[in-house]
Amino acid sequence: MQPWDFIIVQDSTIRRQIKDAFDTAHQEAANMFTKERRTQYKNFKLEGIMEAPLGIVITCDRQRTGSVVIGRTANPEMDLYSAVCAAQNLWLSARAENLGVGWVSIIHHQSLKEILGIPEQIVPIAYLCVGYVSHFHEKPELEKSGWLPRIPIDRLIHKNQW
């Protein structure tokens, strides 16, 4: 299907605009939490837009191969999932090369479209920060901080039926 495109973002001026867009969405998100949670939320490192040497935006062109596409007849959203798989595959490949990847999900898609000149019909899927990191965490940071506990795997796997 190949509905995805990759935009490589290295220019510091563009990255600054993306960082500003993140800061706006980040403040909006902080205001959604109670005072105690807001303080904790603001202390998380949730992006590396300016620090990472490379930003990659993955998009989805939902019209690329026409209105009837093999794999999208029963479930038309499969093109979006294909683009998400591209992000995951990039992430796994980068990790195998000892590179860190961070998905900046706290940003409005419209902001990315405006900053990067993404056509209106194209859907931004991910802004990824890619680069070398000092270390990899044993546990996800949100789990380690107590923000969100890990659900036991036996509650997430079902056999034969839900």
The 8 nearest C-alpha neighbors of each residue, nearest first, counted from 0:
[[1, 2, 78, 64, 68, 81, 69, 70],
 [2, 0, 3, 81, 82, 78, 4, 63],
 [3, 1, 60, 59, 0, 78, 63, 61],
 [4, 2, 59, 58, 82, 1, 60, 57],
 [3, 5, 58, 57, 59, 6, 2, 60],
 [6, 4, 57, 56, 7, 55, 58, 3],
 [5, 7, 56, 55, 8, 57, 4, 58],
 [6, 8, 55, 54, 5, 9, 56, 53],
 [9, 7, 54, 55, 10, 53, 6, 14],
 [8, 10, 53, 11, 54, 7, 52, 14],
 [11, 9, 13, 12, 8, 14, 15, 53],
 [10, 12, 14, 13, 15, 9, 49, 8],
 [13, 11, 15, 14, 10, 16, 17, 9],
 [12, 14, 16, 15, 11, 10, 17, 114],
 [13, 15, 11, 17, 16, 12, 18, 10],
 [16, 14, 18, 12, 13, 17, 11, 19],
 [17, 15, 19, 13, 14, 18, 20, 12],
 [16, 18, 14, 20, 19, 15, 21, 13],
 [19, 17, 15, 21, 20, 16, 48, 14],
 [18, 20, 22, 16, 21, 17, 15, 23],
 [21, 19, 17, 23, 18, 22, 106, 16],
 [20, 22, 106, 18, 24, 19, 23, 25],
 [23, 21, 25, 19, 20, 24, 26, 18],
 [24, 22, 20, 26, 21, 25, 19, 27],
 [25, 23, 27, 21, 106, 26, 22, 105],
 [26, 24, 22, 28, 27, 23, 21, 105],
 [27, 25, 29, 23, 28, 24, 22, 30],
 [26, 28, 24, 30, 25, 29, 23, 31],
 [27, 29, 25, 31, 26, 30, 24, 32],
 [30, 28, 26, 37, 31, 27, 32, 25],
 [29, 31, 27, 28, 32, 26, 37, 33],
 [32, 30, 28, 29, 27, 33, 37, 26],
 [33, 31, 37, 30, 36, 29, 34, 28],
 [32, 34, 36, 35, 37, 31, 30, 29],
 [33, 35, 37, 36, 38, 32, 30, 39],
 [36, 34, 37, 38, 33, 39, 32, 40],
 [35, 37, 39, 33, 38, 34, 32, 40],
 [38, 36, 40, 34, 32, 29, 35, 39],
 [39, 37, 41, 35, 36, 40, 34, 42],
 [38, 40, 36, 42, 37, 41, 35, 43],
 [41, 39, 37, 42, 38, 43, 36, 29],
 [40, 42, 38, 39, 43, 37, 29, 44],
 [43, 41, 39, 40, 44, 38, 37, 45],
 [44, 42, 40, 41, 45, 39, 141, 140],
 [45, 43, 46, 42, 47, 41, 40, 140],
 [46, 44, 43, 103, 47, 101, 105, 102],
 [45, 47, 48, 103, 44, 101, 128, 102],
 [48, 46, 50, 51, 49, 128, 45, 101],
 [47, 49, 50, 46, 51, 18, 128, 14],
 [48, 50, 47, 51, 14, 15, 18, 11],
 [51, 49, 47, 48, 52, 128, 130, 53],
 [52, 50, 130, 53, 47, 128, 129, 49],
 [53, 51, 130, 50, 9, 129, 54, 49],
 [52, 54, 129, 51, 9, 128, 8, 130],
 [53, 55, 8, 128, 127, 7, 129, 9],
 [56, 54, 7, 127, 6, 126, 8, 57],
 [55, 57, 126, 6, 125, 5, 127, 58],
 [56, 58, 5, 125, 124, 4, 123, 55],
 [57, 59, 123, 124, 3, 4, 122, 56],
 [58, 60, 3, 122, 2, 121, 61, 82],
 [61, 59, 121, 2, 63, 62, 3, 122],
 [60, 62, 63, 59, 2, 78, 121, 120],
 [63, 61, 60, 65, 64, 66, 120, 2],
 [64, 62, 60, 61, 65, 2, 1, 0],
 [63, 65, 62, 68, 66, 0, 2, 67],
 [66, 64, 62, 67, 63, 68, 61, 69],
 [65, 67, 68, 62, 64, 63, 61, 71],
 [68, 66, 65, 72, 69, 71, 64, 70],
 [69, 67, 71, 70, 66, 72, 65, 64],
 [70, 68, 71, 72, 67, 0, 73, 64],
 [69, 71, 72, 68, 77, 74, 73, 75],
 [72, 70, 75, 74, 68, 69, 77, 73],
 [71, 73, 74, 70, 75, 69, 68, 67],
 [72, 74, 71, 75, 70, 76, 77, 69],
 [75, 73, 71, 76, 72, 77, 70, 78],
 [74, 76, 71, 77, 72, 73, 78, 70],
 [77, 75, 78, 79, 74, 80, 71, 61],
 [78, 76, 80, 79, 75, 71, 74, 81],
 [79, 77, 81, 80, 76, 2, 82, 61],
 [80, 78, 82, 77, 81, 76, 83, 59],
 [79, 81, 83, 77, 82, 78, 84, 76],
 [80, 82, 78, 84, 79, 83, 77, 85],
 [81, 83, 85, 79, 84, 80, 3, 59],
 [84, 82, 80, 86, 85, 81, 79, 87],
 [83, 85, 87, 81, 86, 82, 88, 80],
 [86, 84, 82, 88, 83, 87, 89, 81],
 [87, 85, 83, 89, 84, 88, 90, 82],
 [88, 86, 84, 90, 89, 85, 91, 83],
 [89, 87, 85, 91, 90, 86, 84, 92],
 [88, 90, 92, 86, 87, 91, 93, 85],
 [89, 91, 87, 93, 88, 92, 100, 94],
 [92, 90, 94, 88, 93, 89, 87, 95],
 [93, 91, 89, 95, 94, 90, 88, 96],
 [94, 92, 98, 96, 90, 95, 91, 89],
 [93, 95, 97, 98, 91, 96, 92, 99],
 [94, 96, 92, 93, 97, 91, 98, 90],
 [95, 97, 93, 94, 98, 92, 91, 99],
 [98, 96, 94, 95, 93, 99, 131, 132],
 [99, 97, 131, 93, 94, 130, 96, 100],
 [98, 100, 130, 131, 132, 129, 94, 97],
 [101, 99, 129, 128, 90, 127, 98, 102],
 [100, 102, 128, 127, 103, 129, 99, 46],
 [103, 101, 127, 104, 126, 128, 125, 100],
 [104, 102, 126, 105, 46, 127, 101, 106],
 [103, 105, 106, 102, 125, 126, 107, 45],
 [106, 104, 103, 24, 21, 25, 107, 28],
 [107, 105, 21, 24, 104, 20, 108, 103],
 [106, 108, 110, 109, 24, 111, 105, 20],
 [109, 107, 111, 110, 123, 112, 106, 122],
 [108, 110, 112, 107, 111, 113, 123, 106],
 [111, 109, 113, 107, 108, 112, 114, 20],
 [112, 110, 108, 114, 109, 113, 115, 107],
 [113, 111, 117, 109, 110, 115, 116, 114],
 [112, 114, 110, 116, 111, 115, 109, 117],
 [115, 113, 111, 112, 116, 110, 16, 13],
 [114, 116, 112, 117, 113, 111, 13, 110],
 [117, 115, 113, 112, 114, 118, 111, 119],
 [116, 118, 112, 115, 119, 121, 113, 111],
 [119, 117, 121, 120, 116, 112, 122, 113],
 [118, 120, 121, 117, 112, 122, 109, 116],
 [119, 121, 118, 122, 60, 61, 62, 117],
 [122, 120, 60, 119, 118, 59, 123, 58],
 [123, 121, 59, 58, 124, 60, 120, 61],
 [124, 122, 58, 108, 125, 57, 59, 121],
 [123, 125, 58, 57, 122, 59, 83, 82],
 [126, 124, 57, 56, 127, 123, 102, 104],
 [125, 127, 56, 103, 55, 102, 57, 54],
 [126, 128, 102, 55, 101, 54, 125, 103],
 [129, 127, 54, 101, 100, 51, 53, 48],
 [130, 128, 100, 53, 51, 99, 54, 127],
 [131, 129, 51, 98, 99, 52, 132, 53],
 [130, 132, 98, 99, 133, 97, 129, 51],
 [133, 131, 134, 99, 130, 98, 135, 97],
 [132, 134, 131, 135, 99, 136, 98, 130],
 [135, 133, 132, 136, 131, 99, 137, 97],
 [134, 136, 137, 133, 132, 99, 138, 97],
 [135, 137, 138, 134, 139, 140, 143, 133],
 [136, 138, 135, 139, 140, 143, 134, 142],
 [139, 137, 136, 140, 143, 142, 141, 135],
 [138, 140, 142, 141, 143, 136, 137, 144],
 [139, 141, 143, 142, 144, 138, 136, 43],
 [142, 140, 146, 144, 143, 139, 147, 145],
 [141, 143, 147, 145, 148, 139, 140, 144],
 [142, 144, 140, 141, 145, 138, 139, 146],
 [145, 143, 141, 142, 146, 140, 147, 139],
 [144, 146, 142, 143, 147, 148, 141, 140],
 [147, 145, 141, 144, 142, 148, 143, 39],
 [146, 148, 142, 145, 141, 149, 144, 143],
 [149, 147, 142, 145, 150, 146, 141, 143],
 [148, 150, 142, 151, 147, 152, 139, 141],
 [149, 151, 152, 148, 154, 155, 153, 147],
 [152, 150, 153, 154, 149, 155, 148, 156],
 [151, 153, 155, 154, 150, 156, 149, 157],
 [152, 154, 155, 151, 156, 157, 150, 158],
 [155, 153, 152, 151, 156, 150, 157, 161],
 [156, 154, 152, 153, 157, 151, 150, 161],
 [157, 155, 153, 154, 152, 158, 161, 151],
 [156, 158, 161, 160, 155, 159, 154, 153],
 [159, 157, 160, 156, 161, 155, 153, 154],
 [158, 160, 157, 161, 156, 155, 153, 154],
 [161, 159, 158, 157, 156, 155, 154, 153],
 [160, 157, 159, 158, 156, 155, 154, 153]]
